[in-house]
């Protein structure tokens, strides 16, 4: 069996599972946030059960419209706070957490071998830790609150074997964009995407999270990476739970895959997803002259300390071009503090970028940095759909933190390797 | 369980941001959400859907975010059923869970024109195109999903099952 099948086998109390089989799995952790949570709370009340099945396994995170930008958002937050208080749930409120997909692992709620569901499509991020994690809706979250279980169809798996070394300005974001470009927006629909190979073993947790985060953009049910020493090191000090032996979370040599893709990243170029589809991917070097009015570095895809370091390295000592509003949003309070200690916040501020408090913010067009008609944004986030970041007549290009930082300096979408040439 | 209505067609990869833009996620009342259904592609959609329609899409319908507000907006605008070549999995589950029937049907886009008069029979697994006098056979939904739909959604289904125990 592969790692996903092994986790679902254990979670459903079976000896073996097969792709296509529907299993009833025990859930180890469920997460809701301020935009999906209120509907889940309403639905849970209708079920007529007083308490959630296990209050240690339900996490509430306020991250999308924080701090409340409107009275309507404030009312939603109130619903969430009251629910968390009434059910005695762990709540990460404004100032105490950040973006849910960063906070969950940081606070030790994501453990290898577990089944995690979240009322957010990017819940698949946690697969980076060798967990089975997938997004669900609000009503389904309410059903999990009541029962602690969920039905799941065991997915077929695509194995992505990655070799080689990244160029210093080419990142896991470029890798995942190029994979989505090849497979298409529905190319992994209902499937599992398993990342393996020497380049994955050498990759930081941040990079693995970026890869798994974006698997939903090709329709995947989950993305997953076998846990290893890098995983263990990240988890150290973040959880007091005993970890399952990682040997039990390796795909067998004879595990079956629907497809195997081999990629060498050595010659991989920075990639751009053009509007208005995440699979509309071309190399940054071919983009020509695309002027931008906004550059955004942040989100659950690319708001981690490693991303900020890379962007700061490019922006340090430079100025963002007049006419390019540059927003930097650390993925969590922990990332914010680390960036502060390393002087990155100063680098960004000196360069004329605005550093905001941790939130999903402009990524989903909720608040902070929305776009007007006719405007263009180059963004490290995950979606470039029509109207995603504001006006339906605005354009969003997706790229890595290095590409967005380089573009903020030049005012047009720029291959970050260009800056190296100009330095020499 | 059967539904009938005229088809409103959309293309492939219809995402949840065009079905219900993020700025409306602060709305809770499904009737308010319905006023913005499909706003990203056709702001006149809620008016057209009022009489009870069947949405027909290409592959990967409902891709993107997990927002249940997307199928809710469709349901309350008057959509009785969504037929598509394939669905993004979260949208598919969300729709079933709120009691909006969805059926995967390869080749549906080619078989239906805008405005065609359709009747969908969920138990039989058939889609009748009365305008074209054609009938399509589709894979039947599993019995437990049909049960959720006939109960009106997952919450009603769960209440019934929990009361039985």
Boltz contact constraints between the chains, C-beta under 6 A:
constraints:
  - contact:
      token1: [A, 35]
      token2: [B, 25]
      max_distance: 6.0
  - contact:
      token1: [A, 39]
      token2: [B, 68]
      max_distance: 6.0
  - contact:
      token1: [A, 43]
      token2: [B, 155]
      max_distance: 6.0
  - contact:
      token1: [A, 46]
      token2: [B, 155]
      max_distance: 6.0
  - contact:
      token1: [A, 47]
      token2: [B, 155]
      max_distance: 6.0
  - contact:
      token1: [A, 47]
      token2: [B, 158]
      max_distance: 6.0
  - contact:
      token1: [A, 47]
      token2: [B, 159]
      max_distance: 6.0
  - contact:
      token1: [A, 72]
      token2: [B, 26]
      max_distance: 6.0
  - contact:
      token1: [A, 73]
      token2: [B, 26]
      max_distance: 6.0
  - contact:
      token1: [A, 119]
      token2: [B, 66]
      max_distance: 6.0
  - contact:
      token1: [A, 120]
      token2: [B, 66]
      max_distance: 6.0
  - contact:
      token1: [A, 121]
      token2: [B, 65]
      max_distance: 6.0
  - contact:
      token1: [A, 121]
      token2: [B, 66]
      max_distance: 6.0
  - contact:
      token1: [A, 121]
      token2: [B, 90]
      max_distance: 6.0
  - contact:
      token1: [A, 135]
      token2: [B, 66]
      max_distance: 6.0
  - contact:
      token1: [A, 135]
      token2: [B, 90]
      max_distance: 6.0
  - contact:
      token1: [A, 137]
      token2: [B, 66]
      max_distance: 6.0
  - contact:
      token1: [A, 137]
      token2: [B, 68]
      max_distance: 6.0
  - contact:
      token1: [A, 137]
      token2: [B, 94]
      max_distance: 6.0
  - contact:
      token1: [A, 138]
      token2: [B, 68]
      max_distance: 6.0
  - contact:
      token1: [A, 139]
      token2: [B, 97]
      max_distance: 6.0
  - contact:
      token1: [A, 139]
      token2: [B, 98]
      max_distance: 6.0
  - contact:
      token1: [A, 139]
      token2: [B, 154]
      max_distance: 6.0
  - contact:
      token1: [A, 140]
      token2: [B, 97]
      max_distance: 6.0
  - contact:
      token1: [A, 143]
      token2: [B, 154]
      max_distance: 6.0
  - contact:
      token1: [A, 143]
      token2: [B, 158]
      max_distance: 6.0
  - contact:
      token1: [A, 185]
      token2: [B, 13]
      max_distance: 6.0
  - contact:
      token1: [A, 185]
      token2: [B, 60]
      max_distance: 6.0
  - contact:
      token1: [A, 185]
      token2: [B, 63]
      max_distance: 6.0
  - contact:
      token1: [A, 186]
      token2: [B, 59]
      max_distance: 6.0
  - contact:
      token1: [A, 186]
      token2: [B, 60]
      max_distance: 6.0
  - contact:
      token1: [A, 189]
      token2: [B, 86]
      max_distance: 6.0
  - contact:
      token1: [A, 190]
      token2: [B, 89]
      max_distance: 6.0
  - contact:
      token1: [A, 219]
      token2: [B, 88]
      max_distance: 6.0
  - contact:
      token1: [A, 221]
      token2: [B, 89]
      max_distance: 6.0
  - contact:
      token1: [A, 364]
      token2: [B, 22]
      max_distance: 6.0
  - contact:
      token1: [A, 365]
      token2: [B, 22]
      max_distance: 6.0
  - contact:
      token1: [A, 365]
      token2: [B, 23]
      max_distance: 6.0
  - contact:
      token1: [A, 366]
      token2: [B, 22]
      max_distance: 6.0
  - contact:
      token1: [A, 385]
      token2: [B, 15]
      max_distance: 6.0
  - contact:
      token1: [A, 385]
      token2: [B, 17]
      max_distance: 6.0
  - contact:
      token1: [A, 386]
      token2: [B, 18]
      max_distance: 6.0
  - contact:
      token1: [A, 386]
      token2: [B, 40]
      max_distance: 6.0
  - contact:
      token1: [A, 387]
      token2: [B, 17]
      max_distance: 6.0
  - contact:
      token1: [A, 387]
      token2: [B, 21]
      max_distance: 6.0
  - contact:
      token1: [A, 387]
      token2: [B, 40]
      max_distance: 6.0
  - contact:
      token1: [A, 388]
      token2: [B, 17]
      max_distance: 6.0
  - contact:
      token1: [A, 392]
      token2: [B, 40]
      max_distance: 6.0
